[in-house]
Amino acid sequence: MADLSVILPRVLIVSRRSLRKNKFVDFVGEYHLDLIVGYGAVPVIVPRVTGVHMLLDSFEPIHGVLLCEGEDIDPSHYEAEASGLSFDELEEIRRLHASDTAIDKEKDAIELSLAKLCLERNIPFLGICRGSQVLNVACGGTLYQDIEKELSRNCPECRRVVHIDYENYDGHRHVVRVVENTPLSEWFCASLDGEKMEISVNSYHHQGVKKLAQRFVPMAFAPDGLVEGFYDPDAYNPKEGKFIMGLQFHPERMRKPDSDEFDYPGCPAAYKEFVKAVVAYQKKLNSSTSLLKPLKLDQEMEKKRKVILKSFSLARILYDRGSERNFSKESELEAGADFLESNTALSLQQENRLMQMGATVRNSSSYYHKMKLTADRERLAKSVIEKMSVEKVSDLMSFYHMMGQICSDVLERKLHDMVNDLAS
């Protein structure tokens, strides 16, 4: 039977920690998992456990990252001081949104690390709700610490939006205007209301994008002006494995009452296109790198490997420290030299680089002595000049300044003559 964990692409999803019966439990919404699996990828849950942000290499290979719900991001990661909120207002926000304002620094560290990794490697990334905020912050954007107090109160009554309803999580909807010629407009093209370009979305958040990071383009706005979706147009081509996007609303939860039927046909499109990009990214990764199982060496080969390793280590020490090292041990470099001469499996570029390293090591001794000689001459010159009077030192400086100016003038004239010769 085929090993599906190797065949199918892997999507990392960070869990959310919750307190249940006086014990912490980690969970991920099943809607996310269903959609990822349904479109052909394997969800790999990264547990929100202390220290996991230091172990992300253990989750390789990473073909995609999906970040979803969670607590507010620690304001220290963006320009929170610009909010202008008073201490009393912040206390009121904590009271009204107690489940969200309990900041989870470990989750922040894990998710910001993953977001930055995706941006560095162009790994497909989909951020839903908090995940979109993480993406924006990772790229230098900022957030409203509280939409109602920072945005809504400055809006006319007719434009104010309720972004969160604790009593009606799945049923709550508000209108957003979709921007033309964006992925969102393509996915919902059959459902957009004529020239209004509007759909009703489910959301559950009291924070949101304040300043959108420069690399992103908005895809949807709420009536109060809040950005409800954005993407990187230079990193969007699912067929080529490119997908960097954030959605503030929850398309996975936009379903009709007591049914799994979506409000709009375009609701699952974000997950479909995301997984398409993940699959393409995996294929591209596999074509450029072959994941070989490590060779198991017998005792004799392992001994030779250690000798060669020591040989190269000595070469590096010689390069870094010069003759401070005991040069009687240079004979120990022979194992590495023999290896380079006999190895025929290296590419031409690798051979050239290793030859350059070898030349550098061979010349390191003479280079060190030259540097030492220069330092000795410098010390001698300083000693002589320190014995000179102020007038003589001043004259010496004037002389070398004059000589420098003469050299500069002559060099400029010679270069000018060369240019004229070439032009003629």
C-alpha positions as CSV (number, residue, x, y, z in Angstrom):
1,M,0.0,0.0,0.0
2,A,1.3,3.5,-0.9
3,D,2.4,5.8,1.9
4,L,-0.1,8.7,1.4
5,S,1.8,10.9,3.9
6,V,4.7,10.9,1.4
7,I,2.6,11.2,-1.8
8,L,0.2,13.9,-0.7
9,P,1.3,17.5,0.0
10,R,1.4,18.7,3.6
11,V,-0.4,21.8,5.0
12,L,0.6,23.0,8.4
13,I,-2.2,24.3,10.6
14,V,-1.5,25.7,14.1
15,S,-4.0,24.6,16.8
16,R,-5.7,26.9,19.2
17,R,-5.4,26.3,23.0
18,S,-8.5,26.3,25.1
19,L,-9.3,25.5,28.8
20,R,-11.7,22.6,29.3
21,K,-12.4,20.9,32.6
22,N,-9.4,22.7,34.1
23,K,-7.2,21.2,31.4
24,F,-5.7,22.8,28.3
25,V,-6.8,21.2,25.0
26,D,-5.7,22.0,21.5
27,F,-8.1,22.1,18.6
28,V,-8.6,23.1,14.9
29,G,-12.0,23.8,13.4
30,E,-13.2,20.7,11.4
31,Y,-14.4,22.8,8.5
32,H,-10.8,23.7,7.7
33,L,-9.7,20.1,7.9
34,D,-12.5,18.8,5.8
35,L,-11.8,21.3,3.0
36,I,-8.0,20.7,3.0
37,V,-8.5,16.9,2.9
38,G,-11.3,17.1,0.4
39,Y,-9.2,19.0,-2.2
40,G,-6.3,16.6,-1.8
41,A,-3.8,17.6,0.8
42,V,-2.8,16.3,4.3
43,P,-3.4,18.7,7.2
44,V,-0.5,18.5,9.7
45,I,-1.5,20.1,13.0
46,V,1.2,22.0,14.8
47,P,0.3,21.9,18.5
48,R,0.3,25.1,20.5
49,V,2.9,23.8,23.0
50,T,5.6,25.9,24.6
51,G,8.8,25.7,22.6
52,V,7.3,24.5,19.3
53,H,8.3,27.7,17.6
54,M,11.9,26.5,18.0
55,L,11.1,23.1,16.4
56,L,9.5,24.1,13.2
57,D,12.3,22.4,11.2
58,S,10.9,19.1,12.4
59,F,7.7,19.7,10.4
60,E,9.5,19.7,7.0
61,P,8.7,19.3,4.2
62,I,6.2,22.2,4.4
63,H,4.1,22.6,1.2
64,G,1.6,25.0,2.5
65,V,0.4,26.9,5.7
66,L,-3.1,27.6,6.8
67,L,-3.6,29.9,9.8
68,C,-7.1,30.5,11.2
69,E,-8.8,31.5,14.5
70,G,-7.1,32.5,17.7
71,E,-6.6,35.2,20.3
72,D,-5.5,38.8,19.6
73,I,-2.0,39.2,18.4
74,D,0.4,40.8,21.0
75,P,0.2,44.6,20.2
76,S,4.0,44.8,20.6
77,H,4.3,43.2,17.2
78,Y,2.8,46.3,15.5
79,E,2.3,50.0,16.2
80,A,-0.2,49.6,19.0
81,E,0.8,52.9,20.6
82,A,-0.8,54.8,17.6
83,S,-4.3,53.6,18.6
84,G,-4.9,56.5,21.0
85,L,-6.9,54.2,23.3
86,S,-7.0,55.2,27.0
87,F,-6.3,52.8,29.8
88,D,-10.1,52.7,30.6
89,E,-10.9,51.9,27.0
90,L,-8.4,49.1,26.9
91,E,-9.8,47.6,30.1
92,E,-13.3,47.8,28.6
93,I,-12.1,46.0,25.5
94,R,-10.6,43.2,27.7
95,R,-13.9,42.9,29.5
96,L,-16.1,42.8,26.4
97,H,-13.8,40.4,24.5
98,A,-12.2,38.4,27.3
99,S,-11.8,35.2,25.2
100,D,-9.9,37.1,22.4
101,T,-7.8,39.5,24.4
102,A,-6.1,36.7,26.4
103,I,-2.9,37.1,24.3
104,D,-1.0,33.8,23.5
105,K,2.6,34.7,23.0
106,E,3.6,31.1,22.0
107,K,1.0,31.0,19.3
108,D,2.1,34.4,18.1
109,A,5.7,33.1,17.9
110,I,4.8,29.9,16.0
111,E,2.5,31.6,13.5
112,L,4.6,34.7,12.8
113,S,7.6,32.3,12.2
114,L,5.6,30.2,9.8
115,A,4.2,33.3,8.0
116,K,7.8,34.7,7.5
117,L,9.0,31.3,6.4
118,C,6.3,31.2,3.7
119,L,7.2,34.7,2.6
120,E,10.9,33.9,2.3
121,R,10.3,30.6,0.4
122,N,7.1,31.5,-1.5
123,I,5.3,28.7,0.3
124,P,1.5,28.9,-0.3
125,F,-0.2,30.6,2.6
126,L,-3.9,31.1,3.4
127,G,-4.8,33.2,6.4
128,I,-8.4,33.2,7.7
129,C,-9.5,35.7,10.4
130,R,-6.6,35.9,12.8
131,G,-4.4,34.3,10.1
132,S,-5.0,37.2,7.8
133,Q,-3.9,39.6,10.6
134,V,-0.8,37.5,11.3
135,L,0.1,37.8,7.6
136,N,-0.3,41.5,7.5
137,V,1.7,42.0,10.7
138,A,4.5,39.7,9.4
139,C,4.8,42.0,6.4
140,G,5.0,45.2,8.4
141,G,1.2,46.1,8.5
142,T,-0.7,47.2,11.6
143,L,-4.0,46.4,13.2
144,Y,-6.9,48.2,14.9
145,Q,-6.8,47.1,18.5
146,D,-10.6,47.4,18.6
147,I,-12.6,48.2,15.5
148,E,-15.6,49.7,17.3
149,K,-13.6,52.2,19.3
150,E,-11.0,53.1,16.6
151,L,-13.0,52.8,13.4
152,S,-16.8,52.6,13.9
153,R,-17.2,55.6,16.2
154,N,-15.7,57.8,13.4
155,C,-18.1,56.4,10.8
156,P,-21.6,57.7,10.0
157,E,-24.4,55.5,11.4
158,C,-25.3,54.2,8.0
159,R,-21.8,52.8,7.4
160,R,-21.2,51.2,10.8
161,V,-20.8,47.4,10.7
162,V,-21.3,44.7,13.4
163,H,-18.2,42.5,12.9
164,I,-18.9,40.1,15.8
165,D,-22.0,38.6,17.4
166,Y,-21.3,36.3,20.3
167,E,-24.9,35.1,20.4
168,N,-25.0,34.1,16.7
169,Y,-21.6,32.9,15.6
170,D,-22.5,31.0,12.4
171,G,-25.6,32.9,11.5
172,H,-24.1,36.4,11.7
173,R,-23.6,38.2,8.3
174,H,-22.6,41.6,7.1
175,V,-22.1,43.0,3.6
176,V,-18.7,43.5,1.9
177,R,-17.9,45.1,-1.4
178,V,-15.7,42.9,-3.6
179,V,-13.0,44.6,-5.7
180,E,-13.0,43.8,-9.4
181,N,-10.3,41.9,-11.1
182,T,-9.2,40.1,-7.9
183,P,-9.3,36.4,-7.1
184,L,-12.3,37.0,-4.9
185,S,-14.3,38.6,-7.7
186,E,-13.5,35.6,-9.9
187,W,-14.7,33.1,-7.3
188,F,-17.9,34.9,-6.5
189,C,-18.6,36.2,-10.0
190,A,-21.9,34.3,-10.3
191,S,-23.2,35.6,-7.0
192,L,-22.2,39.3,-7.1
193,D,-25.1,41.7,-7.0
194,G,-24.6,43.6,-10.3
195,E,-22.8,46.9,-10.1
196,K,-22.7,46.8,-6.3
197,M,-20.3,43.9,-6.3
198,E,-21.5,42.8,-2.9
199,I,-21.9,39.6,-0.9
200,S,-22.8,38.9,2.7
201,V,-20.1,37.2,4.8
202,N,-19.7,35.7,8.2
203,S,-17.2,37.3,10.5
204,Y,-16.2,37.0,14.1
205,H,-13.5,39.5,15.1
206,H,-13.1,42.8,17.0
207,Q,-9.7,43.6,15.5
208,G,-8.7,44.1,11.8
209,V,-6.3,45.5,9.3
210,K,-5.5,49.2,10.0
211,K,-2.5,49.8,7.6
212,L,-2.3,47.2,4.9
213,A,1.3,46.0,4.2
214,Q,2.7,47.5,1.0
215,R,3.0,44.3,-0.9
216,F,-0.8,43.5,-0.6
217,V,-3.8,44.6,-2.7
218,P,-7.3,44.7,-1.1
219,M,-9.9,42.3,-2.4
220,A,-12.9,43.3,-0.3
221,F,-14.1,46.2,2.0
222,A,-16.8,46.4,4.6
223,P,-19.0,49.5,4.5
224,D,-17.0,51.0,7.3
225,G,-13.9,50.8,5.2
226,L,-12.3,47.8,6.9
227,V,-10.2,45.6,4.6
228,E,-11.9,42.2,4.6
229,G,-9.6,40.4,2.1
230,F,-6.2,41.0,0.5
231,Y,-3.6,39.1,-1.5
232,D,-0.2,39.5,-3.1
233,P,-0.7,39.8,-6.9
234,D,3.0,39.0,-7.5
235,A,2.6,35.7,-5.5
236,Y,-0.7,34.5,-6.9
237,N,-0.8,31.8,-9.5
238,P,-2.1,28.6,-8.0
239,K,-1.1,26.5,-11.1
240,E,2.5,27.5,-10.5
241,G,2.4,27.0,-6.7
242,K,1.9,30.7,-5.8
243,F,-0.7,31.7,-3.2
244,I,-0.3,34.4,-0.5
245,M,-3.7,35.6,0.8
246,G,-5.6,36.7,3.8
247,L,-9.4,36.7,4.4
248,Q,-10.9,38.4,7.5
249,F,-14.2,36.7,7.0
250,H,-15.0,32.9,7.3
251,P,-16.0,31.4,3.9
252,E,-15.8,27.9,5.4
253,R,-18.6,28.8,7.9
254,M,-20.9,30.5,5.3
255,R,-23.5,27.7,5.1
256,K,-27.2,27.7,5.1
257,P,-29.0,27.0,8.5
258,D,-28.9,23.3,9.5
259,S,-27.1,22.4,6.3
260,D,-23.6,21.9,4.8
261,E,-24.7,23.8,1.7
262,F,-22.6,26.9,1.2
263,D,-24.3,30.4,0.9
264,Y,-22.5,30.9,-2.4
265,P,-20.8,28.5,-4.8
266,G,-17.6,30.6,-4.4
267,C,-17.3,30.0,-0.7
268,P,-14.9,27.0,-0.8
269,A,-12.9,28.4,-3.7
270,A,-10.2,29.9,-1.5
271,Y,-9.4,26.4,-0.1
272,K,-9.6,24.8,-3.5
273,E,-7.2,27.2,-5.1
274,F,-5.0,27.2,-2.1
275,V,-4.6,23.4,-2.2
276,K,-4.1,23.6,-6.0
277,A,-1.1,25.9,-5.2
278,V,0.1,23.5,-2.5
279,V,0.1,20.6,-4.9
280,A,1.9,22.6,-7.5
281,Y,4.5,23.8,-5.0
282,Q,5.1,20.2,-3.9
283,K,5.7,19.1,-7.4
284,K,8.1,22.0,-8.0
285,L,9.9,21.3,-4.8
286,N,10.3,17.6,-5.7
287,S,11.6,18.4,-9.1
288,S,14.3,20.6,-7.8
289,T,15.4,18.6,-4.8
290,S,15.5,14.8,-4.3
291,L,14.9,13.7,-0.7
292,L,17.3,10.8,-0.2
293,K,17.4,8.6,2.8
294,P,20.6,9.1,4.8
295,L,23.3,6.4,4.1
296,K,24.2,4.1,6.9
297,L,28.0,3.7,7.0
298,D,29.8,0.7,8.3
299,Q,32.4,1.1,11.1
300,E,35.3,1.5,8.7
301,M,33.5,4.0,6.4
302,E,32.4,6.0,9.5
303,K,36.0,6.2,10.7
304,K,37.1,7.5,7.3
305,R,34.2,10.0,7.3
306,K,35.4,11.4,10.7
307,V,39.0,11.7,9.4
308,I,37.9,13.7,6.4
309,L,35.6,15.8,8.5
310,K,38.5,16.6,10.9
311,S,40.7,17.4,7.9
312,F,38.2,20.0,6.6
313,S,37.7,21.4,10.1
314,L,41.5,21.9,10.4
315,A,41.4,23.7,7.0
316,R,38.8,26.0,8.3
317,I,40.7,26.8,11.5
318,L,43.9,27.5,9.4
319,Y,41.9,29.9,7.3
320,D,40.3,31.7,10.2
321,R,43.2,31.9,12.6
322,G,46.3,31.8,10.4
323,S,49.5,30.5,12.0
324,E,48.1,30.6,15.5
325,R,47.4,26.9,14.9
326,N,50.3,24.4,15.2
327,F,51.4,23.9,11.6
328,S,52.9,20.5,12.3
329,K,49.3,19.2,12.0
330,E,49.0,20.4,8.4
331,S,49.7,16.8,7.4
332,E,46.2,16.0,8.8
333,L,44.8,18.0,5.9
334,E,45.9,15.2,3.5
335,A,42.8,13.2,4.0
336,G,40.6,16.0,2.8
337,A,43.0,16.8,-0.1
338,D,43.0,13.1,-1.2
339,F,39.2,13.2,-1.1
340,L,39.0,16.2,-3.3
341,E,41.4,14.7,-5.8
342,S,39.6,11.4,-6.0
343,N,36.0,12.5,-5.9
344,T,34.5,12.6,-9.4
345,A,30.8,13.0,-8.4
346,L,31.0,16.7,-7.8
347,S,29.7,19.2,-10.3
348,L,32.1,21.6,-12.1
349,Q,30.8,24.5,-10.0
350,Q,31.4,22.5,-6.8
351,E,34.9,21.5,-7.9
352,N,35.8,25.1,-8.7
353,R,34.6,26.2,-5.3
354,L,36.4,23.5,-3.4
355,M,39.6,24.3,-5.4
356,Q,39.3,27.9,-4.4
357,M,38.9,26.8,-0.8
358,G,42.0,24.7,-1.1
359,A,44.0,27.5,-2.6
360,T,42.8,29.8,0.2
361,V,43.9,27.3,2.8
362,R,47.3,26.8,1.1
363,N,47.9,30.5,0.9
364,S,46.6,31.3,4.4
365,S,50.1,30.9,6.0
366,S,51.9,33.4,3.7
367,Y,48.9,35.7,3.9
368,Y,49.0,35.7,7.7
369,H,52.7,36.5,7.6
370,K,52.2,39.4,5.2
371,M,49.5,40.7,7.5
372,K,51.8,40.4,10.5
373,L,54.6,42.2,8.6
374,T,52.2,45.0,7.7
375,A,51.1,45.3,11.3
376,D,54.8,45.4,12.4
377,R,55.6,48.2,9.9
378,E,52.5,50.1,11.1
379,R,53.6,49.9,14.7
380,L,57.2,51.0,13.8
381,A,55.8,54.0,11.8
382,K,53.6,55.0,14.7
383,S,56.6,54.8,17.1
384,V,58.7,57.1,14.8
385,I,55.9,59.6,14.2
386,E,55.1,59.8,18.0
387,K,58.7,61.1,18.5
388,M,58.3,63.9,15.9
389,S,57.3,67.4,16.9
390,V,53.8,68.8,16.1
391,E,55.2,71.0,13.3
392,K,56.9,68.0,11.6
393,V,53.8,65.8,11.9
394,S,51.7,68.7,10.4
395,D,54.2,69.0,7.5
396,L,54.1,65.3,7.0
397,M,50.3,65.3,6.8
398,S,50.4,68.3,4.3
399,F,52.9,66.4,2.2
400,Y,50.8,63.2,1.9
401,H,47.6,65.2,1.4
402,M,49.4,67.0,-1.5
403,M,50.6,63.7,-3.0
404,G,47.2,62.3,-2.7
405,Q,45.7,65.2,-4.6
406,I,48.4,64.9,-7.3
407,C,47.7,61.2,-7.7
408,S,44.0,61.9,-7.9
409,D,44.5,64.6,-10.6
410,V,46.8,62.4,-12.7
411,L,44.5,59.4,-12.4
412,E,41.5,61.4,-13.5
413,R,43.5,62.8,-16.5
414,K,44.6,59.3,-17.6
415,L,41.1,57.9,-17.4
416,H,39.8,60.9,-19.4
417,D,42.5,60.2,-22.1
418,M,41.5,56.5,-22.2
419,V,37.8,57.4,-22.7
420,N,38.7,59.8,-25.5
421,D,40.9,57.1,-27.2
422,L,38.1,54.6,-27.0
423,A,35.6,57.2,-28.5
424,S,37.9,57.9,-31.4
